[in-house]
Amino acid sequence: MNPPIIGIVGGVGPYAGLDLNRKVFDNTITDGTDQGHLEVLLFSAGIRIPDRSDYLAGRISENPAEGIFQAVRTLARAGAGFVAIACNTAHSPEIIEPLKKKIKDLDLNLELVDMIEETGLFIRQYYGRGVKTGLLATEGTYKSGVYERLAGDIELVIPSRKIRELVHRAIYDRTFGIKAFSNPLTEQAVEDCRSAVRHLTDKGAKLVILGCTELPLALPEQSMAGVALLDPAWITARALVSKAAPDKLKEYRPEVCPHILQGE
């Protein structure tokens, strides 16, 4: 019997779904054949999903939850058993809670894999509790408290307003931002993101969550200056593989920044 099919809601931003799909493959143990990989359905549904930050900032009134639900329902009808959304900001309570209610009310036969919950589980499993964890994200993610859901035993370090604005422009600016120039990226967007990481390390962060699916495109390395860079899309990809076919999940060893594990 084949493992359950993985579904991905993409198009939020343009390369986010492709990136999550690739990371599913990167974390899958195979026998070296095409048939050794898991089945993945990617619905790049950006045209029907309004910008999440614009909604959370009150600039538009249409909740992206409706468009995301349409994509999730399509994936369910196509046979997906586990579905993830390739967007951090979409996991704001104002968006994710109405979405989960719609899925429950229609009794869709699938599990929605929550990127924020999985990131919290990953940090606790591999880095323990109480570690200072920096957060880079869009303004919508900060304002709506997406990662505040981790509060309690994970200490979030938030950048200054100036740095938050710097990162937001690196993502959204239409003349150099990552959404507009995903391949190749502009030097300015990459350098602005790297400057933001340095700012968080100066504030004592030992880990940095790249809390927007565009950011790992600019910061693809596992660590920078001794600080681990955590990609929630990569973490979510591992969760999808683990749920669909746990025996096919590649082993992860947190060899990056061992001083974090030792509590130094």
Order of alpha helices (4+ residues) and beta strands (2+ residues): beta-alpha-beta-alpha-alpha-beta-alpha-beta-alpha-beta-alpha-beta-alpha-alpha-beta-alpha-beta-beta-alpha-alpha
